[in-house]
Structure formats: structure tokens, C-alpha cells
Amino acid sequence: MPRSQKTLFDTQRDAVLQRQAPLAARMRPRTLDDFVGQEQIVGEGRLLRRAITGDTLFSLVLWGPPGSGKTTLARIVAETTNAHFELLSAVTAGVADLRRVVKEAKDRLGLFGQGTVVFIDEIHRFNKAQQDAVLPHVEDGTIILIGATTENPSFEVNSALLSRTRVFVLEALSDEQVGTLVDRALSDTERGLGEQNVLLVADARSYLVNMANGDARTALNALEAAVLAKPPSLGDKRLITVEDIRDALQSRAVRYDKSGELHYNAISALHKCVRDSDPDAALYWLGRMLDGGEDPLYVARRIVRMAVEDIGLADPHALPQAMAAQQAMHFLGQPEGDLALAQAVVYLCQAPKSNAVYAAYGAALKDVAETRNEPVPLHLRNAPTRLMKNLGYAQDYKYAHDYEDGRVDQEHFPPNLTGRRYYEPTGRGFEETVRDRLAWRDERQLQSEQSPKPQVRSAQEKPDIPDSDIELQALAGEESQVPPDEDASEGTALDRSTNKRSARSTKRKDI
């Protein structure tokens, strides 16, 4: 079946659009031989090149940064394939448009035996329902889908749709490749700036290529803006200098999206630089994020996380430094607060590193999740009532301040975890002191290995405890667990203090 023929109106419209389109659109390569870059997917002998030239296309997703050639590849397919080519933009299209395209594809396939290639630009902007609308038709072959996205398909494309397509990754163009496209536009008299007699100064060309940041569209459109705004000065020549390019660009094409993959990659790079004690690279990635529009309080939160995860007690000042940076950013805002984040990052980089607390807490959580949750040992429980005392609550509890160095040798774990050790301080920074202070654990462990395990009293045993026993939980300043109005007649010290507070409250009301 021959390709659909354009009407006279289509041809006239396309001619007008071609004249009025930006330089980047006019200079799109029309064949694979003119295509610049992406040799890893469209080079000689590559699968995608063979599929395009042989008209044996399959459903695929093109993933790459802006200006890397995704839409251009799709248009080359449109010029090459015998299938009907349908172009949609996820920015403006909806489910109704998808259903119309699918219905027409079915009719075309049934009447003429002609397939349909559907190109969806910015496919990541489709929600789940919209992506699901094309899923069955991709699966049964009614349409061949080509999706283009600047976002990671793993996060932005439904897994069911992703499994029915192949993902091709496009890379940002190199400076040399961008320069090739610039030179081609300057010399092309049909679609480019060849008739404008442009003389692009060498350092202006280098500046343009560098500031484009691998985005061909940015480079070509900035070049066109500079040329059209510059009147001829050397005879009929338009001399384009660095100042002209700078004026046309205004700023570098920033490749950063605070809700996209680069957001996660950049914060990962910053975190790893801090962990690896590299202040120079850490400042660079911090600058990349803040310059790209990242939320500075998000960065501050992550810096706090770095302080507790990778430094911990090796430098106890790391966390206050990070919190101070967060408060400074909250108080000052940008750009003044950026310097506080930079200072905190440098401090964390130079600080001694330890993840001992991080690892210890992870090990403790693992035991919480994977072992039986035994009751709290009796000697560690509060005993504010006579019943609790008779059940053995708080019996044999050793009050630490009654012992030398304020340490006691008693078991604090439930029986099934007796002897567990999670926290193992390193010998770096302040943790060397911490390790020395906790050396008594090694002695206790050695003694426990040499002595029989103590008998653990159960809650069913009811020892006879005199009422005059010392209230250990009161001595320790611990909060009472007595329910309201329970055992009020017992007359404990805790009850008496409660009655006093109640009397004071009543007195205030009377006043």
C-alpha cells in the first residue's frame, strides 16, 4: 500500500511552516546519513538503523536529554516507512485522540493492509490511564509505538507498556557534534543561514558550542537569534562575536529537573562526595543542584541525613553544623543561605567518618522485625502499685547512680536476645573515646561467657515484697504508669504527689 498522499493544502501549509520554523526545526536531518551523533544506536550495522532502513520497525522508547535527536529520528522514520505515520504530543493529546488513532489504524489495516506508526512525544506526560489506552493495541500489533521522553522510563512509563517496547538511550551531543551542526547551518543556503553571509568568530563559536551543553536545539536557535539581530557591518557580512552569542543565550542551557532522574543522581553524587571526603566535588554538585532550581531545604534535609549516617559520633559537632545550615537557609533564603549549605558540606567532608550508629540501628531493627517480641524483663519495669510489686516488677533493678562510674552490670535485653551487641564504635574521631568508654562491655561479655546464665523470674511468680520498699522508678525520675483512680487507697508516694497537684488545682479554681 503506498504511503498517504498529501493534499495541496497540506503541501502549502508545510511550506509556510518550513519558512517560519526556528532554525533547529528547519535544519532537522532528513536521512540517517545526515543524522549527527548517537552512533551507539544508529551507527552502521546497529539494530535500530537496520530496522529503520529495512522498514521492519518494532515498538520502542527513545530516552535522552533535550536536543539529542529523539524527534528527528522519529521524523526520519516517517520519511522512510511505508506505514502510515501519526504524530501526537502527550502535552496536548488525550485518551480520545488515542482512541481515534487506534480506530483509524484498525480501519487502515483492514481495508488496505497498511500498518500505523504512532509517535508520542513527551510520553512521560501521559498518566497511567492514558498509557494503558494504547497497551492492548501495542501488544496485538495494531500500532507500532515510538515514544520519546527526557525522563527515566523506569519511573515514568508503565511497566506493562515498558515490557512491550525496547528502550534506546540517546546521549547528549558532544561539543564536536554540536559544532558540526552549527557549521552545517551556517553554510546551508536552502534551510539554514547560508544567504545571511554570517561570519562567526572562532571564540564565539567555541562559546556557543560550550554553552549549548550538548543541546543542538539550543545552539541553533541561539545562533539564529544572534544573526537576525545583527545588521551587516563588514560590507554585507554579519560579524557574530562572543557578546552577540552571550546576548542571544542569556544563560547556559541547564540540564536539571528537580522532579526527574537528574534530581536523584545529583543528590546521590553529593552524598557520595561527602562520604568520600571530597569537598571540591561536593561543592560542584551542590552548586549544580541549587543553580538548577532545586529546593534548598530539600538539600538541607539531605545534608542532615549525611551527618547522622556517615559521620555520626565520629564528630558529634557534624549534626549541629548541619542543623545550623538548615536553620540559616530557612532564615535567610536564597542566595544568602546557599553559603551556609556550602559551609556545612565542607565541614562534613573534612569530618572523620563513621557509620557505626547507622549500622547498629539497622541491625537492631532487623532483630525487631525477625525475632519474637518478648515482654520487657521484670526488673526493667516500673512498679507504682502493690500488685505490680507483688508480681516482681522492678525487683533486683540496679540504680546506676549507686554504682562506681555510674555503670551497672545487668541484662537489659529480653531473654531471647541476651548478650546482643549492635553498636561497635570505630577508632576514628570522637568514637575512639566512645570505644574506650564502652570497653567495659567486653569485660562483661567475657564474664558472662565464663559464668552460668542467671534465672529469669516470670510474671507468674509472686514474691512477697514489703510495702516499705524503695520506689526505684521514683528515684530514677521515671514517669508513672498508674492508670487513673487505680489503687488509690494504697497511699503510695506517687498517689500523694498526685493528690497534692489536684489540691493545688482546686485551690486555683477557688481563687
GINORUR-V844373 format. One record per residue. N is the residue number from 1. PSI is psi in whole degrees, 0 to 359 (NA if undefined). Layout:
BEGIN
N PSI
N PSI
END
This chain:
BEGIN
1 123
2 157
3 154
4 135
5 141
6 146
7 171
8 322
9 321
10 317
11 318
12 318
13 316
14 324
15 319
16 315
17 324
18 323
19 325
20 347
21 154
22 159
23 320
24 322
25 321
26 328
27 12
28 131
29 144
30 345
31 163
32 331
33 330
34 347
35 134
36 129
37 181
38 41
39 334
40 343
41 334
42 14
43 170
44 130
45 354
46 153
47 311
48 322
49 316
50 322
51 322
52 311
53 329
54 1
55 45
56 51
57 158
58 166
59 136
60 164
61 128
62 117
63 120
64 169
65 166
66 144
67 20
68 351
69 16
70 308
71 324
72 317
73 318
74 320
75 329
76 321
77 317
78 324
79 342
80 321
81 153
82 352
83 159
84 137
85 125
86 125
87 125
88 151
89 128
90 346
91 324
92 339
93 157
94 190
95 324
96 320
97 320
98 318
99 321
100 314
101 318
102 318
103 316
104 325
105 319
106 317
107 317
108 319
109 321
110 321
111 318
112 352
113 20
114 131
115 173
116 129
117 123
118 118
119 121
120 107
121 145
122 47
123 338
124 345
125 348
126 137
127 181
128 317
129 319
130 319
131 324
132 335
133 332
134 349
135 307
136 332
137 334
138 320
139 321
140 0
141 8
142 320
143 155
144 120
145 132
146 113
147 143
148 135
149 148
150 354
151 157
152 118
153 334
154 330
155 334
156 347
157 134
158 139
159 326
160 318
161 322
162 324
163 344
164 7
165 169
166 136
167 127
168 127
169 122
170 143
171 157
172 142
173 148
174 165
175 324
176 319
177 321
178 320
179 322
180 317
181 323
182 313
183 322
184 319
185 324
186 331
187 345
188 117
189 343
190 309
191 344
192 217
193 21
194 330
195 358
196 356
197 56
198 135
199 101
200 114
201 145
202 314
203 334
204 321
205 315
206 318
207 316
208 312
209 318
210 316
211 342
212 337
213 37
214 7
215 106
216 323
217 317
218 316
219 313
220 319
221 326
222 321
223 316
224 319
225 319
226 321
227 314
228 335
229 355
230 117
231 158
232 141
233 324
234 85
235 245
236 15
237 145
238 107
239 116
240 118
241 179
242 320
243 323
244 317
245 318
246 320
247 324
248 324
249 321
250 308
251 165
252 145
253 105
254 126
255 84
256 135
257 113
258 355
259 6
260 191
261 324
262 331
263 313
264 323
265 320
266 317
267 328
268 319
269 317
270 314
271 317
272 328
273 318
274 314
275 323
276 6
277 41
278 92
279 330
280 309
281 326
282 317
283 324
284 310
285 328
286 315
287 320
288 317
289 311
290 322
291 331
292 0
293 15
294 147
295 117
296 332
297 332
298 315
299 319
300 319
301 319
302 328
303 321
304 318
305 318
306 321
307 319
308 334
309 317
310 354
311 308
312 227
313 359
314 331
315 95
316 345
317 350
318 316
319 313
320 323
321 317
322 319
323 324
324 321
325 319
326 317
327 321
328 317
329 319
330 324
331 317
332 325
333 188
334 151
335 354
336 320
337 343
338 324
339 328
340 320
341 320
342 318
343 316
344 319
345 315
346 319
347 315
348 325
349 318
350 347
351 149
352 148
353 143
354 134
355 24
356 316
357 318
358 312
359 322
360 316
361 322
362 319
363 321
364 317
365 326
366 318
367 324
368 319
369 331
370 358
371 163
372 134
373 86
374 159
375 162
376 132
377 145
378 320
379 347
380 357
381 153
382 152
383 68
384 349
385 163
386 321
387 315
388 322
389 317
390 335
391 357
392 7
393 135
394 1
395 138
396 14
397 133
398 120
399 116
400 326
401 352
402 0
403 157
404 138
405 6
406 29
407 147
408 150
409 87
410 155
411 131
412 351
413 158
414 161
415 325
416 351
417 19
418 131
419 3
420 145
421 125
422 313
423 119
424 95
425 147
426 181
427 19
428 138
429 218
430 340
431 342
432 319
433 318
434 319
435 319
436 320
437 332
438 13
439 335
440 338
441 323
442 319
443 318
444 319
445 320
446 318
447 321
448 329
449 335
450 347
451 153
452 154
453 138
454 152
455 135
456 123
457 136
458 165
459 343
460 335
461 138
462 88
463 155
464 105
465 124
466 152
467 340
468 4
469 148
470 138
471 92
472 323
473 332
474 320
475 324
476 356
477 27
478 154
479 140
480 149
481 16
482 127
483 157
484 134
485 10
486 133
487 42
488 335
489 352
490 334
491 38
492 166
493 323
494 319
495 319
496 321
497 327
498 317
499 323
500 315
501 322
502 319
503 319
504 322
505 319
506 320
507 317
508 321
509 319
510 321
511 NA
END
